[in-house]
Amino acid sequence: MSTALKTPEAHVATTAYDVQKIRQDFPVLNQMAHGKPLVYLDNAATTQKPQAVINAIVDYYQHDNSNVHRGVHLLSERATQAYEKARETVQHFLNAAHSSEIVFVRGTTEAINLVAQTYGRKNIGKGDEILITAMEHHSNIVPWQMLCEEKGATLRVAPINDRGELLLDEFEKLLGPKTKLVAIPHLSNALGTINPVREITRLARQHNIPVLVDGAQAAPRMRVDVQELDVDFYAISSHKLYGPTGVGVLYGKTKLLEAMPPYQGGGDMIASVTFEKTIYNKIPYKFEAGTPDIAGVIGLGAAIEYLERLGIDKIEQHEHELLVYATEKISAIPGVTVIGTAQNKAGVLSFVMDGIHPHDIGTILDHEGIAVRTGHHCAQPVMQRYNIPATARASFGLYNTKEEVDALVAGIKRVSEVLA
Ligand SMILES: Cc1ncc(COP(=O)(O)O)c(C=O)c1O
């Protein structure tokens, strides 16, 4: 099998991608860190925000601040309109069939917990199985473990190979009459692996099993079409998508969302309430109890509009070039091992260095002005799979440059000099 990284298919290089110009949209990037120009390579943890997003949030608080869905007055109407417009922006971004399939939540973690607590509690029982993979973020493990514990169900884990690729044959063997849900990441935050979601949904469909996809890392990096992928649930986080923290999205197919019981009870999620009986609101409001993060949702809408203006295909291509360039340079440094070498990979470059703890790598790089992540990346089972305590992880964003990769490479060489 070739070790070359696969090139993203759907890229169109019509107009040039002017990364220096794009960087000017991100005020935070224009600063020194420990006396060196900041090199921000921790985008898988969270991304920086363009001025357009910051403006949208400030604008909302300066001009429109009001509660949504509740007032007849002008400000409330404007706030509601902006909030619902953001829902449509997300709908088109994910190519969902209806805007009512877009539920605003706090983030990917809450989206998955919502499905576990509603769909899961209703449909998964004693002896049933939930199938995940060996490359999950904790947020796609723990909610299912909690559910399994409550219901007497079993969590099954599809294995990966040494490159960090899902073993599809093994995955398929684990599907059966007991499997009541499949939950997989689209793109692994620890390894960078892109999973063959369409193939997975095709296999699950043969057994009538719904599929939830953790899209936290994929949505900022590639075109996601939930209809084409034929997923039942898709979870994303705004803050990884150049939007504000505290907001995310659960996409769910209408039929499933309608059949699911509500998540939390309170205002906005009801059609009518008496002490005897409450009638729940229609979707998506049934799942949005209480005053939401209105400014956050509006900021998320602005972030997606910004990404669409740049072109997600171009972002994908740009990050792919950075990943290929960085992989080549970093793999060539003596004593460095890249963890996660899937053929189909994006955004994330995890590595370890002989005899050096990743935390020391991170600390020395920080002194060079370079921000990377070190640790288990909320994916401890991945670390166990590779028999390592942690990795250092550089993760790319739409504003990173080859010069920044060069700075990273020089920084890693410096780590070698100082500690090896
Ligand atoms: C693959 C993946 N899933 C889920 C999450 C959780 O996202 P959040 O903390 O925004 O809920 C993350 C965050 O790092 C992630 O990388």
Ligand as a Chemical Component Dictionary entry (heavy atoms), coordinates in Angstrom:
data_LIG
# 
_chem_comp.id                   LIG 
_chem_comp.type                 NON-POLYMER 
_chem_comp.pdbx_formal_charge   0 
_chem_comp.three_letter_code    LIG 
# 
loop_
_chem_comp_atom.comp_id 
_chem_comp_atom.atom_id 
_chem_comp_atom.alt_atom_id 
_chem_comp_atom.type_symbol 
_chem_comp_atom.charge 
_chem_comp_atom.model_Cartn_x 
_chem_comp_atom.model_Cartn_y 
_chem_comp_atom.model_Cartn_z 
_chem_comp_atom.pdbx_ordinal 
LIG C1 C1 C 0 -13.233 14.368 17.595 1  
LIG C2 C2 C 0 -13.802 15.207 18.696 2  
LIG N1 N1 N 0 -15.001 14.901 19.184 3  
LIG C3 C3 C 0 -15.576 15.639 20.158 4  
LIG C4 C4 C 0 -14.934 16.705 20.714 5  
LIG C5 C5 C 0 -15.603 17.458 21.810 6  
LIG O1 O1 O 0 -15.915 18.736 21.358 7  
LIG P1 P1 P 0 -16.476 19.838 22.388 8  
LIG O2 O2 O 0 -15.497 19.883 23.509 9  
LIG O3 O3 O 0 -16.492 21.078 21.572 10 
LIG O4 O4 O 0 -17.824 19.403 22.808 11 
LIG C6 C6 C 0 -13.671 17.044 20.260 12 
LIG C7 C7 C 0 -12.918 18.143 20.891 13 
LIG O5 O5 O 0 -11.701 18.149 20.938 14 
LIG C8 C8 C 0 -13.090 16.280 19.218 15 
LIG O6 O6 O 0 -11.879 16.566 18.739 16 
# 
loop_
_chem_comp_bond.comp_id 
_chem_comp_bond.atom_id_1 
_chem_comp_bond.atom_id_2 
_chem_comp_bond.value_order 
_chem_comp_bond.pdbx_ordinal 
LIG C1 C2 SING 1  
LIG C2 N1 SING 2  
LIG C2 C8 DOUB 3  
LIG N1 C3 DOUB 4  
LIG C3 C4 SING 5  
LIG C4 C5 SING 6  
LIG C4 C6 DOUB 7  
LIG C5 O1 SING 8  
LIG O1 P1 SING 9  
LIG P1 O2 DOUB 10 
LIG P1 O3 SING 11 
LIG P1 O4 SING 12 
LIG C6 C7 SING 13 
LIG C6 C8 SING 14 
LIG C7 O5 DOUB 15 
LIG C8 O6 SING 16 
# 
